[in-house]
Amino acid sequence: MLKRLIFICILVAIAIIFFAVYSWYIVETHAKGRVFDDVQDVPETYAGLLLGTSPTLADGRNNLFYLYRIRATTELLNAGKAQKIVVSGDNRSHDYNEPEYMTNDLVKKWFSQDSIHQDYAWIDTLDSVLRMNTIFQQEKFVIISQDFHVKRAIYLGKKYDLDVYGYVAQWVSLKIAPRVYIREIGARMKAVINVMTWAEPKFWGEVIEI
């Protein structure tokens, strides 16, 4: 009985590892040729999607992922690669509101508030990408985040027949945020499952013109 249980556990572990490797590979494959780290190479689109994260870490330090995404969005707008930006993030309480944080920081860079729109119905990356189409009526847009995140978002967008590209924010060292990169393994597995099951955003809503 014990040997049989061990054998089953080994099979399950092998299956999980195989699926993790497959998920990583399929995301990388779909993103090929659509991810840019030079703003001049980014195709011009009407709108961009800035994926949110917390501006500060649990210990109060600045979150480099956040700072670099704001910088990348600034570069994209200054280069004229997008006219409008949708900021999508968590707003779990009155005291925590990622779309507002991102909007305020972009306005500080002298961008008009009219060029920035908030998506407050963030649940995960799938919701942000699909709502960009269903709510903000964009079929072609550029996504701003770090490399690993952009690739996953592009994979999701392409699988739902959207014409999406990515502009990569500066890399954050693995030593600084190891859990973020480890978590990405599971996030990619979830993304593949979302596609397999044709998952939809948790929240819909009225169309917003941008």
C-alpha positions in Angstrom: 0.0 0.0 0.0 2.8 2.4 0.9 4.7 1.6 -2.2 1.6 2.2 -4.3 1.1 5.6 -2.6 4.7 6.6 -3.2 4.4 5.6 -6.8 1.3 7.7 -7.3 2.9 10.7 -5.6 5.9 10.3 -8.0 3.6 10.2 -11.0 1.7 13.3 -9.8 5.0 15.1 -9.2 6.3 14.2 -12.7 3.0 15.4 -14.2 3.2 18.7 -12.4 6.8 19.3 -13.5 6.0 18.4 -17.1 3.0 20.8 -17.1 5.1 23.6 -15.5 7.8 23.1 -18.2 5.2 23.0 -21.0 3.4 26.1 -19.7 6.7 28.1 -19.5 7.6 27.0 -23.0 4.3 27.8 -24.6 4.2 31.3 -23.1 7.7 32.0 -24.3 6.8 30.7 -27.8 3.6 32.8 -28.2 5.4 36.0 -27.0 8.3 35.6 -29.5 8.7 38.7 -31.7 6.2 40.7 -29.7 8.2 41.8 -26.8 10.4 44.9 -27.0 13.0 46.5 -24.7 13.7 49.5 -27.0 10.8 51.9 -27.1 11.6 52.9 -30.7 10.9 49.3 -31.8 7.4 49.2 -30.2 4.6 49.3 -32.9 2.4 52.3 -32.5 -0.9 51.6 -31.0 -3.7 53.8 -29.8 -3.7 52.5 -26.2 -1.4 50.9 -23.7 -2.2 48.7 -20.7 -0.1 49.2 -17.6 -0.3 46.2 -15.3 -0.3 47.2 -11.6 1.6 46.2 -8.6 2.1 47.7 -5.2 4.2 50.9 -5.0 5.9 49.8 -1.8 7.0 46.5 -0.2 5.8 45.1 3.1 8.7 46.7 4.9 7.9 50.1 3.4 10.7 50.2 0.8 9.9 51.4 -2.7 8.9 48.5 -5.0 11.3 48.5 -8.0 8.8 46.6 -10.1 6.4 49.5 -9.7 9.0 52.3 -10.3 10.3 50.7 -13.4 6.8 50.2 -14.9 6.0 53.8 -14.3 9.3 54.8 -16.0 8.6 52.5 -19.0 5.1 53.9 -19.4 6.6 57.4 -19.4 9.0 56.4 -22.1 6.2 54.9 -24.2 4.0 58.0 -24.0 6.9 60.4 -24.6 7.9 58.4 -27.7 4.3 58.7 -29.1 3.8 54.9 -29.2 0.5 55.2 -27.4 -2.0 58.0 -26.9 -3.9 56.5 -24.0 -3.0 54.4 -21.1 -5.3 52.1 -19.1 -3.9 51.4 -15.6 -5.2 48.2 -14.2 -4.6 47.1 -10.6 -5.8 46.1 -7.2 -8.1 48.4 -5.2 -9.0 46.2 -2.3 -9.8 49.0 0.1 -10.1 52.7 0.5 -6.5 52.8 1.7 -5.0 50.7 -1.1 -5.7 51.6 -4.7 -3.1 50.7 -7.4 -4.9 52.5 -10.3 -5.0 55.7 -8.3 -1.3 55.4 -7.3 -0.3 54.8 -10.9 -2.5 57.6 -12.2 -1.0 60.1 -9.7 2.5 59.1 -10.5 2.0 59.5 -14.3 0.3 62.9 -13.8 3.4 63.9 -11.8 5.4 63.2 -15.0 3.3 66.0 -16.7 0.9 63.7 -18.5 -2.7 64.8 -18.9 -5.2 63.0 -16.7 -7.4 62.7 -19.8 -4.9 60.4 -21.3 -5.0 58.0 -18.4 -7.9 55.7 -17.6 -8.4 53.4 -14.6 -9.6 49.8 -14.6 -10.6 49.1 -11.0 -12.0 45.6 -11.7 -8.6 43.9 -11.5 -8.5 40.3 -10.4 -5.5 38.9 -12.3 -3.7 39.4 -15.6 -6.4 37.6 -17.6 -9.0 40.0 -16.4 -6.8 43.0 -17.2 -6.1 41.8 -20.7 -9.6 40.8 -21.6 -11.3 43.8 -20.1 -9.0 46.0 -22.3 -11.0 44.5 -25.2 -14.5 44.1 -23.7 -14.7 47.2 -21.6 -12.2 49.6 -23.3 -12.8 48.3 -26.8 -9.2 47.8 -27.8 -8.2 44.9 -30.0 -4.6 46.1 -30.5 -2.6 47.5 -27.6 0.8 47.4 -26.0 1.3 45.9 -22.5 3.8 47.4 -20.0 5.3 45.3 -17.2 8.5 43.3 -16.6 9.6 40.7 -19.2 8.1 37.6 -17.6 4.8 39.3 -16.9 4.5 40.9 -20.4 5.1 37.5 -22.0 2.3 35.9 -20.0 -0.1 38.7 -20.8 0.7 38.5 -24.5 0.1 34.7 -24.5 -3.3 35.3 -23.0 -4.1 38.1 -25.4 -3.1 36.1 -28.5 -5.1 33.1 -27.4 -8.2 35.3 -27.2 -7.5 36.7 -30.7 -6.1 40.1 -29.6 -3.2 41.9 -31.4 -1.0 42.6 -28.4 2.6 43.6 -27.9 4.8 44.3 -24.9 7.2 47.0 -23.8 9.5 45.6 -21.1 10.1 47.6 -17.9 13.6 47.3 -16.4 14.5 43.9 -14.9 14.6 43.5 -11.2 17.3 41.1 -9.9 16.3 37.6 -8.8 18.2 38.2 -5.6 15.9 41.1 -4.7 12.6 39.4 -5.4 13.0 35.6 -5.7 9.4 34.9 -4.7 8.1 36.9 -7.6 10.0 34.7 -10.1 9.1 31.5 -8.4 5.5 32.5 -8.3 5.6 33.1 -12.1 5.9 29.3 -12.6 2.5 28.8 -11.1 1.1 31.9 -12.8 2.0 30.5 -16.2 0.4 27.2 -15.4 -2.7 29.0 -14.4 -2.6 31.1 -17.6 -2.5 27.9 -19.7 -5.4 26.4 -17.7 -7.4 29.7 -18.2 -6.9 29.3 -22.0 -7.9 25.6 -21.9 -11.1 26.4 -20.1 -11.9 29.6 -21.9 -12.0 31.5 -18.6 -13.7 34.9 -18.6 -13.2 38.1 -16.5 -14.9 37.9 -13.1 -16.4 41.4 -13.6 -17.9 42.9 -16.7 -19.5 46.3 -17.0 -20.4 49.1 -19.4 -18.2 50.1 -22.3 -15.7 52.9 -21.5 -14.6 55.1 -24.4 -11.0 56.2 -24.2 
